[in-house]
Amino acid sequence: MKKENLNYTPSVYDDLYYELTGEYLAKEGTAYEKITAAVIGILTSKGVVHDTKIRGLSGTLYQIDGLVDQIIMIEAKDYQKRNSKVPRSDLQKQEGALSDLPNIDKGFFASATSFTKPALQYAKGSNTNPMQKPILPFNIRKSIDEDKKNRIETIKVRFDCTWPEFRPNEFKLIFPNNDIEEKLETACMNSKEPLRIDTLYDSDGHFFKTIEDLTKEQQPKITEGEQVIYGEFSINAYIKFQSNLYKISGISYVADVVHLLDDFEVKKEGDAIILAKCSDLNIDKLITDNELKRALRCL
C-alpha cells in the first residue's frame, strides 16, 4: 500500500517496514508486530508465526500477534506515538489469555518504548507465582548510535601458519642392516618394475600405512627462519617389491618450509537498525537490516 493511501499516520516502524519491504501495511501497528515477530525469530532461532488466532478453554477466540514454536505467545505494543510506557494492565490482559490457553507455556511482551515499574514488577511475579504463566518483557526498538558503543563490530583475524611441504622424490629408505639394502638393490637391478615406497606393510604383508600417514603422524619441528628441513621418520615396517618383503627402520626426507600470513576481518553483514533486549534471557543484541529482511521474508 502507498503511504498516501493510509488511513493513519505512519510510525517510525511503518517507515522502517517500508524501507525493508517496499510496502506499507493497511492496519496500524501491524508493521511493529511483524518486525517484533521477525526479531524474536532471529533471537530464538525458532519458527515464528505472525497474526494467528487460538480459541481458549472458555471459548474465547484470541488474536495472537506472534507465536513462537507453537508454545510462546508474543504481544507487541508500539506506544511511541503517544509517548507512553506499557502499563501493568497490558500484561494482566496477556496473563488472562495465557491462563485460558493450555498449550501455551509463556508470554513474550515486546515494547517499542519501555515498561512502567508496576508492569515490570508484575512480570517478575509471573515468573515465580505457580498460579501464573511467566511473562518476559522485551524492549525491541530502532537502534541509535549510542547503542553501538562498547560493542564489537569488527573482529580482525591474523592467520599465521607454517607447514612442511615434503619433496616426494627425496624420500629415502633406511634399513636395519646392509644385507637387506643390498638384496633390494639387486632385485631392482634385475627387474624393470619400479620400486614404490609410498605404501608400507606389516610382517605378514598386510597393509600397514602410507608415507602420507607418516608425514601427518610425525610432523617435524620447524625453527623460525628455516626454509628447508631434513629429517627421518622412525618406523618398523616393510616395503613390498615383486611380492617380497624388505624390512625398513625409517625413511629420511627433505621438506620445504611454507609460510602463509593472511589478515582478514569478520564483521556483521548490513547495518544495525534494531536493538533487542530482554534481561530475563540475557539478551542485548543489535539486529542488522539484512538479518531483518531475511527474517521478515520467512513470516
N, C-alpha and C positions, 0 to 999 in steps of 0.2 A: 504494500500500500504506500502511496505517496504521502509525504509529510503534510501537504496542503489539504489532503482528504481526511485527516484525523479529526475526530470529534473531541479530542482532549489535547492539552498542552504537553508535548513530549518531555520526558525527564532526561537526565544525562544518560540513563541506561537505555532508553529508547534510541537516543542518538548513537550510543555505543553499539547497540544491536544492529543499527543500520550500517555503521562502519564495517561491522564484521560480516554481515549477511547481504547487505544491499536492499533491505526492506524494513518498513515499519509495520508493527502488528496492530490489528484493529482494536484490541482491548487494552485499556490502560493497565499497567502493572505486569502484563504478560512477558515483556522483554526481560524484566528483572527476574521473574520466575524462571525463565529458560536459562538465563545466564547463571543463576544460582544452581540449577539442576546440573548444568554442564560443569561448573566448577567443582561441585561435590562429586561428580563422576570422576574428575581428574584426581581429586584428593583421596578418594576411597578405592580407585581402580575397580569399581563395581558398576554393574548395569544400572542406569537411572532412567526412569520414565517420567516425562513431564505431563502434568494435567490429566490425571486419571480419576476415576470415581470408584468408591468402595462402599458397599452397604454394611452398616453396623448391625450388631445384635438387636438393637432397638428398632431396626427397620429404616433408620435414617440413612440417606444417601449422601456420603461425604465427597466433596470435591477436594482432591489432594493436589497441591502444587507440584509435588515430586515424590517419587517412590524409589528408594534405594534397595536393590536386590530383593524386592517384594516384601521387605520386613521393616524398613525405616521410612517414616513419614517426614516429608520436607514441607515446612511452611516458610514462605518468603515474603517479607514486607519491606517496601521502599518508602520510608517516611521523609525523604529528603525535601520534597516539595513543600511539605507542611512543617519542616524543620522540627521534628519531634522524635523522641525515643520510643522504642517498643515498650508498651506498658505491661504490667503483670496480667491484666485481663486477657491480653492476646495469648499468653502462654497457658492461662487457665482454659481458654477455649480449645487450644490444641490438646491439652490433657484430657478434656472431656471427650474429644474424638478418639484419642488413644485408648481410653478405658472402654470404648464401645467397639473397638476393632481388635478382636482376639489374636489375629495373625500378624499384627504389627507390634514389634518389640520395643521401639523407642521413637522419639521425635527429634529431628534437627530443625531448629528455628533460626533462619537466616535474616539478618537485618542489614540494610544499607547504611543505617545510622549507628545506633547503639541501643542499649537496654537500660531501662530505669533500674535503680538499686533494688526496689521490691521485685522486679521481674527476674533479676539475677538471683536473688535470694530464693525465689520460688523454684527456679530451675535447679539450683543447688539442692534444695529439699527434695525435688523429684528423684534425685539420684540416690537418696538414702531412705526414702519413705517406701516401705514394702507394698503399700496400697496404691502407689503410683507407678507409671512407666516413666523412665528417665527422659528429660528434655535437655538437649545440648545446644546452647546458644552459639551461633556463628556470626561473625562480622564479615560480610562479603561486600566490598565496595571498590570503587575506582581507586587505583593507586595514585600516589603523588610522589614527587621527587624525594621527599623526606623518608618515604618507606624504603628507599633503596640504600639508605645509609647503613653501614656496618653489615652489609650482606656481600657474599662472594658472588660477583658477576662473571668473572673470568678466572679460569684455572690455567696457569701456564705450566706446561709439562716439558721436561727435557729428557729425551730418550738417548741414553749413552750406553752403547752396547759394543762389546768386543768378543770375537769368537775366532777359533782356528779354522782355516779353510785347508783341509788336507789335500796334498798333491797325490792323486790316485796312482800315478806311475812311479812313485818313490816309496811305496811300502816294501819293506824288505823282511824276509823271514829270518827268524833267529832259531837255531836248532840247539838241542841239548848236547849234541856231540857232532864231530866232523863226519863220522861214518854215515849218519842219516843224510847229511847235506850232500855227501859225495854220491850216495845211491840215487838221490833225487836228480842230481845234475846228470848222472849217466843215463837215467831213464828219459830225461828231457832231450838229451843229445840224440838218442836213438829213436825219437818219435817226432812227428810233425805236429802233434797235438799241442796246443798252447797250454801253459800252466796257469791255472786260475787259482788265485788265493783269496778271492772275495768271500768264500764260504768255508766255514770251519766245521769239523766233525769231532765226535767223541771216539773213544777207543773201539766201539763197536761199529763205527762207520755211519752212525746216525747224525743227522743234522744237529749242530750244537749252537752256533750263532754266526753272524756275519761280521765283516770288518766294520761295517757301518754301526753295528751294535757296540763294538768295542770303542769306536770314536765317541759314542754317547755315554758309555759307562765310565770310561777313563779319560775324562776331559783334562787336557793339560793345563797347568797353571801358566798364566800369561803375565809377564812382568811389564810394567809400563814402559813404553818406548820400544819394545820388541817388534820387529817386523817379520822375522822368520823364527820358528821354533823347531827344535829337533828333540826327539824322544823315543821311548819304547813303550809298547803295550805289553804287559806281562800276562801270559795266558798259557795254560796247559791244554793243548788241543792237537788236532791232526788236520792235515790237508790231504786231499784225495787226488791222485793222478793215475790214470789208467786202472782204476779200481783198487789201487794200492794205497795204504795209509802211511803217512810220514809224520812223525811226531815233531811238534814245534814247541818252543818255550816262550816265544814272544814275537812281536812284529815291530820293527823300527819305522819311524815316519818322519816326514818333513811337512810342515804346515805354514802357510802364510797367515799372518795376523790381519784380520779385517776389523776395522773400527768404524762404527756408524754413530754419528752425533746429529740429532734432529730435535728442533724446538717447535712446539705447536701449542695452540690454545684451544681450550674447551669452554664454550660459552653457550648459554641458552639461545635457542632459536626464536627470534622475534623480540618484541618489546613488551616489557611488563605493563599490564593495564589493569589488573585486578589484584587486590590484596585480600587474602582469605585467612581468618584467624579463628581458632577455637581452643580455648585454654584447656578444656576437658580432654581434648585429644592431642594436646601439644602441637597444634598446627599453627604455623605462621609462615605463609608461603605467598610468593608473588607468581601470578599466572600470566603467561605471555599471550599476545594476540593470536599467534599461530596455534598454541595449545587450545585456546578457547574456540577458535574457528573449527578445529577438528572435532572437539567435543560437542559443539552445537550441531554439527552435521550428523552426529550419532543419536540425537534425541528423536 
